[in-house]
Amino acid sequence: MTVAGTGIAALPPGYRRIAFDRVASTNDEARRRAEGGAAEGLVVTGGIQTAGRGRQGRTWVSPAGNLHASFLLRPRVKPARAGEFGFGAAVAVAEAVERAAPVAGAKCKWPNDVLVRGSKIAGILLESRGTPETLDWLIAGIGINLAAAPEHTAWPAASVAALGGNPSVERALETLAGRLDHWYRLWLAEGFAPLRQGWLARAHALGETIRIKRNGDEREGKFAGLDPGGALVLELAGGRRETISYGEVVE
């Protein structure tokens, strides 16, 4: 829980935090420190990000009062498996959102968003570096709309505050770090299967008709699940199934 009398998040054993009032990007700062030899467990937070970003270089609006955090990990897995952890991170974020807001059933939208009542409340940016055989580092960058949500977005956005919850950055970080570490340890011990199962239990639009956009092309079909590696399985007209390894659910 929060350290008595300080209001500062208590992180799991082995984690340590570097907090900035203002930073360009917590992921960029974590990457710089990773390449400088920083040990696993570093958490970089920023009160404000001036160049926050999401997938495909999109801008992530990062005002004060929202949570902006990047976790540096050094898992001993093949680089091809790095993306698996994004599903565990998404479940951890959903759990943290539910703790902060009086809601149940936070959903995971493939591949990297968390929704509440159909609106986006958080996003995840996973980055890594390594050789074909060795993963050097893995960074999970996480943004949660605690105090405010951006306007005029392609997908509707929500915030913890607007839902009547407690938008405390420190409490949210504490919960998030604990749940992220839980899923990380489970991944290292048991592989992707439990993360896949946990994510599917919260999957947005599972069993429903969705549209996937990738490289300007769109595919429509029923969201039939995830394959053993985390790719989305789309059931097309006639029952044929297609595996989608990248793209975005746009509905």
Secondary structure by P-SEA (a helix, b strand, c coil): cccccccccccccccccccccccccaaaaaaaaaaaccccbbbbbbccccccccccccccccccccccbbbbbbccccccccccaaaaaaaaaaaaaaaacccccccccccbbbbccccccbbbbbbbccccccccbbbbbbbbbcccccccccccccccccccccccaaaaaaaaaaaaaaaaaaaacccaaaaaaaaaaacccccccbbbbccccccccccccccccccbbbbcccbbbbbbccccccc
